[in-house]
Amino acid sequence: MQTVYLETSFVSYLTARPSRTIVGAAHQQITRDWWSNKRSAFELRISELVVRECAAGNPDAAQRRLAAIDGIARLEINEQVERIALGLVRRHLVPPQVAEDALHIAIAAAHGMDFILTWNFKHIANPTLQYRIAGYLDEINLALPFICTPEELLGEDNGTISD
């Protein structure tokens, strides 16, 4: 079974009150559709970083986010993960002010995840940055998980290839 690392923006869209913008509402609906219809096709993982980020902010919203991820297995933030994240920041692949985004990528890569599910287009689901990040990870003999939105992972065949 393929593995999916749920980045915090996914959890936020899943549990947020209805958005007043068309794009936000669409992202929320797509996220909820994926959660309802596709999550059982994957092994889901989070990290302590996701838990910390979900616990921050408005107490009611935090409670909804934490309830959604309750019971999902956590990936360890170890020395390898920290070295990878530091390398991403030092090489200016992820800006230092969003080092947590580097940490999400490092966690998923170090643990060999197949996918990172996110709505963070600025520093995670950014094709230009992904290309550069993949090059760095290749140098240290790691693969970049496929970074995508729930919409991209909603496909009817879940990405399986058949003849």
ROTORLUM-575322 format. One record per residue: x, y, z of N, C-alpha, C in turn; residue in three letters. Coordinates in steps of 0.05 Angstrom, whole numbers, padded with zeros to 5 digits, always signed. Layout:
XYZXYZXYZALA...
end
This chain:
+00017-00024+00000+00000+00000+00000+00018+00025+00000MET+00011+00045-00016+00027+00069-00017+00022+00086+00007GLN+00043+00102+00014+00042+00118+00038+00039+00148+00032THR+00024+00161+00049+00018+00190+00046+00025+00205+00072VAL+00042+00225+00069+00047+00243+00092+00028+00266+00089TYR+00011+00270+00110-00008+00292+00110+00005+00316+00122LEU+00011+00336+00106+00022+00361+00115+00000+00378+00127GLU+00006+00396+00144-00013+00410+00161-00035+00425+00145THR-00028+00436+00122-00048+00451+00106-00071+00433+00098SER-00065+00407+00093-00086+00388+00086-00106+00386+00109PHE-00095+00383+00133-00112+00379+00157-00128+00405+00162VAL-00116+00428+00157-00130+00453+00161-00154+00456+00142SER-00150+00449+00117-00172+00450+00098-00193+00430+00104TYR-00185+00407+00114-00204+00386+00121-00223+00395+00143LEU-00213+00410+00162-00229+00415+00187-00239+00444+00189THR-00231+00461+00171-00238+00490+00173-00268+00495+00169ALA-00277+00517+00181-00304+00526+00175-00306+00533+00146ARG-00330+00532+00134-00333+00537+00105-00320+00564+00097PRO-00304+00562+00076-00291+00586+00066-00311+00604+00051SER-00305+00630+00052-00322+00649+00038-00312+00654+00009ARG-00288+00643+00002-00278+00647-00025-00285+00621-00041THR-00287+00625-00067-00294+00603-00085-00271+00582-00084ILE-00246+00592-00087-00223+00574-00087-00220+00560-00061VAL-00223+00574-00039-00220+00561-00012-00242+00540-00008GLY-00266+00546-00016-00288+00527-00013-00283+00503-00031ALA-00273+00507-00055-00267+00484-00072-00245+00467-00060ALA-00224+00479-00050-00202+00464-00037-00213+00448-00013HIS-00231+00460+00002-00243+00446+00025-00259+00421+00015GLN-00275+00425-00005-00292+00403-00015-00275+00381-00027GLN-00255+00388-00042-00237+00368-00053-00223+00352-00031ILE-00214+00367-00010-00200+00354+00013-00219+00335+00027THR-00244+00343+00031-00263+00326+00045-00271+00302+00027ARG-00272+00306+00001-00278+00283-00017-00255+00263-00015ASP-00230+00273-00016-00207+00254-00014-00208+00239+00012TRP-00213+00254+00034-00214+00242+00060-00236+00220+00062TRP-00259+00226+00051-00282+00207+00052-00278+00183+00033SER-00267+00188+00010-00267+00167-00011-00240+00154-00017ASN-00218+00166-00010-00192+00156-00018-00173+00149+00004LYS-00176+00160+00028-00156+00156+00048-00151+00127+00055ARG-00172+00110+00053-00169+00082+00060-00151+00067+00040SER-00146+00079+00017-00129+00066-00003-00099+00070+00002ALA-00093+00086+00024-00065+00093+00030-00060+00089+00060PHE-00034+00085+00066-00025+00086+00094-00018+00115+00100GLU-00033+00126+00119-00029+00155+00126-00009+00158+00148LEU+00007+00179+00146+00027+00186+00166+00027+00216+00171ARG+00033+00224+00196+00037+00251+00203+00064+00252+00219ILE+00070+00275+00231+00093+00278+00248+00086+00294+00272SER+00104+00296+00291+00100+00313+00314+00097+00342+00306GLU+00111+00349+00284+00108+00377+00273+00080+00382+00265LEU+00067+00363+00251+00039+00367+00244+00022+00370+00268VAL+00027+00353+00289+00011+00355+00314+00015+00383+00326VAL+00039+00392+00328+00044+00419+00340+00031+00441+00324ARG+00032+00440+00298+00020+00460+00282-00011+00459+00284GLU-00021+00435+00285-00051+00432+00287-00061+00442+00314CYS-00044+00440+00335-00052+00448+00362-00051+00479+00366ALA-00038+00493+00347-00035+00522+00350-00060+00537+00341ALA-00062+00561+00350-00084+00579+00340-00110+00576+00356GLY-00131+00583+00343-00158+00582+00355-00163+00555+00369ASN-00170+00555+00394-00174+00530+00409-00195+00512+00396PRO-00217+00523+00386-00238+00506+00374-00228+00494+00348ASP-00215+00510+00332-00203+00500+00307-00182+00479+00312ALA-00165+00484+00332-00144+00465+00340-00156+00439+00348ALA-00177+00440+00363-00190+00415+00372-00200+00399+00349GLN-00212+00412+00329-00222+00398+00305-00198+00386+00289ARG-00177+00401+00287-00153+00390+00272-00141+00366+00287ARG-00138+00368+00313-00127+00346+00328-00144+00322+00328LEU-00171+00326+00328-00189+00303+00327-00186+00289+00300ALA-00182+00304+00279-00180+00292+00252-00156+00274+00250ALA-00134+00281+00263-00109+00266+00260-00105+00245+00282ILE-00124+00244+00300-00121+00225+00323-00119+00197+00312ASP-00099+00183+00321-00095+00155+00313-00078+00150+00288GLY-00070+00172+00275-00053+00168+00251-00024+00165+00261ILE-00011+00146+00250+00017+00140+00258+00035+00164+00253ALA+00054+00168+00271+00073+00190+00269+00100+00181+00260ARG+00112+00197+00243+00140+00193+00234+00158+00209+00252LEU+00181+00197+00259+00199+00209+00278+00215+00231+00265GLU+00220+00252+00281+00238+00274+00273+00265+00267+00286ILE+00283+00256+00271+00308+00246+00281+00331+00263+00270ASN+00356+00255+00276+00379+00271+00267+00381+00272+00237GLU+00374+00251+00223+00375+00251+00194+00355+00271+00183GLN+00331+00272+00194+00311+00291+00185+00320+00319+00190VAL+00332+00324+00213+00342+00351+00219+00364+00360+00200GLU+00382+00341+00194+00404+00347+00175+00393+00354+00147ARG+00374+00339+00138+00362+00344+00112+00348+00371+00111ILE+00332+00377+00132+00319+00403+00133+00339+00426+00134ALA+00360+00423+00150+00380+00443+00151+00394+00447+00124LEU+00399+00425+00110+00410+00427+00083+00392+00442+00064GLY+00366+00437+00066+00347+00451+00048+00347+00481+00053LEU+00350+00488+00078+00350+00517+00085+00377+00529+00077VAL+00399+00515+00084+00426+00526+00078+00431+00530+00048ARG+00419+00512+00032+00422+00515+00003+00401+00534-00009ARG+00386+00547+00008+00366+00566-00001+00344+00553-00018HIS+00339+00528-00013+00317+00514-00027+00290+00519-00013LEU+00291+00525+00013+00268+00533+00028+00277+00557+00045VAL+00262+00579+00045+00270+00602+00060+00271+00596+00090PRO+00291+00608+00105+00294+00603+00133+00269+00610+00150PRO+00254+00630+00141+00230+00638+00156+00208+00617+00155GLN+00210+00598+00137+00190+00576+00136+00205+00549+00138VAL+00224+00548+00156+00240+00523+00160+00222+00499+00166ALA+00198+00504+00177+00180+00482+00182+00172+00467+00156GLU+00170+00483+00134+00164+00470+00109+00187+00452+00100ASP+00211+00460+00105+00234+00443+00099+00233+00418+00116ALA+00225+00421+00141+00223+00398+00159+00201+00378+00150LEU+00178+00388+00140+00158+00370+00129+00169+00353+00106HIS+00183+00367+00088+00195+00353+00065+00216+00333+00074ILE+00232+00341+00093+00254+00323+00103+00242+00299+00117ALA+00221+00303+00133+00208+00280+00147+00198+00260+00127ILE+00184+00269+00107+00172+00251+00087+00194+00237+00071ALA+00215+00252+00063+00236+00240+00047+00252+00220+00063ALA+00260+00227+00087+00276+00209+00104+00262+00183+00110ALA+00235+00184+00112+00220+00160+00118+00209+00145+00093HIS+00218+00154+00070+00211+00140+00045+00181+00141+00038GLY+00168+00163+00044+00140+00165+00038+00136+00167+00007MET+00113+00157-00002+00108+00159-00031+00097+00187-00039ASP+00080+00198-00021+00067+00224-00028+00068+00243-00004PHE+00069+00268-00009+00063+00289+00010+00038+00303+00000ILE+00017+00303+00017-00008+00315+00010-00010+00342+00023LEU-00012+00363+00006-00010+00391+00016-00026+00410-00001THR-00033+00433+00011-00044+00455-00004-00024+00479-00003TRP+00000+00474+00006+00020+00495+00008+00035+00497-00018ASN+00026+00516-00035+00037+00519-00062+00063+00536-00061PHE+00066+00552-00041+00088+00571-00041+00115+00557-00036LYS+00117+00539-00016+00143+00528-00010+00144+00497-00011HIS+00122+00484-00016+00122+00455-00016+00113+00445-00044ILE+00089+00451-00052+00078+00442-00078+00085+00463-00099ALA+00110+00469-00101+00120+00489-00120+00139+00475-00139ASN+00131+00472-00164+00147+00456-00183+00176+00465-00186PRO+00181+00491-00186+00208+00501-00188+00225+00493-00164THR+00214+00496-00140+00228+00488-00116+00231+00458-00115LEU+00210+00443-00123+00212+00414-00122+00235+00404-00139GLN+00238+00415-00162+00260+00407-00180+00287+00410-00166TYR+00291+00433-00153+00316+00438-00139+00319+00420-00115ARG+00297+00417-00100+00298+00400-00076+00304+00371-00084ILE+00292+00361-00106+00297+00334-00115+00326+00330-00122ALA+00339+00351-00133+00367+00349-00139+00384+00346-00114GLY+00377+00362-00094+00392+00360-00068+00388+00332-00056TYR+00363+00323-00055+00358+00296-00043+00372+00274-00058LEU+00373+00277-00085+00388+00257-00101+00417+00256-00093ASP+00429+00279-00087+00457+00280-00079+00462+00264-00053GLU+00442+00263-00036+00445+00249-00011+00430+00222-00011ILE+00425+00212-00036+00413+00186-00041+00385+00182-00029ASN+00369+00202-00031+00341+00201-00023+00324+00210-00046LEU+00300+00199-00046+00280+00208-00067+00261+00228-00055ALA+00253+00247-00071+00232+00266-00063+00205+00252-00066LEU+00189+00250-00045+00162+00240-00049+00147+00256-00069PRO+00128+00245-00082+00111+00260-00101+00095+00279-00085PHE+00098+00305-00090+00083+00325-00075+00059+00333-00091ILE+00035+00331-00079+00011+00336-00094-00011+00346-00075CYS-00032+00356-00088-00056+00364-00074-00075+00341-00073THR-00095+00342-00055-00116+00321-00055-00129+00318-00083PRO-00132+00340-00097-00145+00338-00123-00129+00320-00142GLU-00103+00322-00141-00086+00306-00158-00086+00276-00150GLU-00092+00271-00125-00092+00243-00115-00120+00232-00113LEU-00140+00246-00125-00168+00237-00125-00174+00219-00148LEU-00154+00215-00167-00159+00200-00191-00173+00173-00186GLY-00189+00165-00204-00205+00141-00202-00188+00116-00197GLU-00164+00115-00209-00148+00091-00207-00126+00094-00186ASP-00126+00116-00170-00106+00121-00150-00078+00119-00161ASN-00075+00125-00186-00048+00126-00198-00036+00099-00206GLY-00052+00078-00205-00041+00052-00213-00039+00051-00243THR-00019+00037-00253-00015+00034-00281-00022+00006-00290ILE-00037+00004-00311-00045-00023-00320-00039-00024-00350SER-00037-00048-00361-00031-00052-00389-00056-00048-00406ASP
end
